[in-house]
Amino acid sequence: MDTDNINVSPGFLPGLPRLYSQAGPQDGVLRQVTSAVSLATLSDQVGAEKFHGKARKEYGKALVMLREAISGGQLMSDSTVGGVLCLNMYDV
């Protein structure tokens, strides 16, 4: 996506693949949230209940990891902020 000629911000999604690929083991929040959102979207798109349940479990794990990251002082890391933004896309 060419963003040079856009007068409004494209949001955070164009930068998400780079952020995800650079996330290490200590950046589990972003990876966990991405898993939850991906499964929820798949469940919604194909109507498969088995993915819905898995998405909810992954979402719960993501919330626990997010709480731990915030309490551990990682609130302003790119991965944590990216995870918080992605949580907004979770809709099951």
Summary of the structure (lengths in Angstrom):
residues: 92
radius of gyration: 14.2
end to end distance: 28.2
largest distance: 42.3
contacts: 238
relative contact order: 0.18
helix: 71%
strand: 0%
